[in-house]
Amino acid sequence: MKHIAPDMGNSVQMTDIIKSKSIQPHDVFKLRNTIYKDGITTQKQAATLVALEKICTDKCADWTNYY
């Protein structure tokens, strides 16, 4: 599984986030620029964000504000 949601674009590497169970500021930056670039997300993208919230145990403050 390279990406949780294929429509999120190639710039967001989900496997690295999932393997590390960590979301860092640079990950939030990429997610923000990919998902909210054109407005609200698709259902798949929203499901991806929920999955990341559940999977990741180490979350930076940027993620808390973003999520």
Secondary structure as UniProt FT lines:
FT   HELIX           6..8
FT   TURN            10..11
FT   HELIX           14..20
FT   STRAND          22..23
FT   HELIX           25..35
FT   TURN            37..38
FT   HELIX           43..55
FT   STRAND          58..59
FT   HELIX           61..66
//
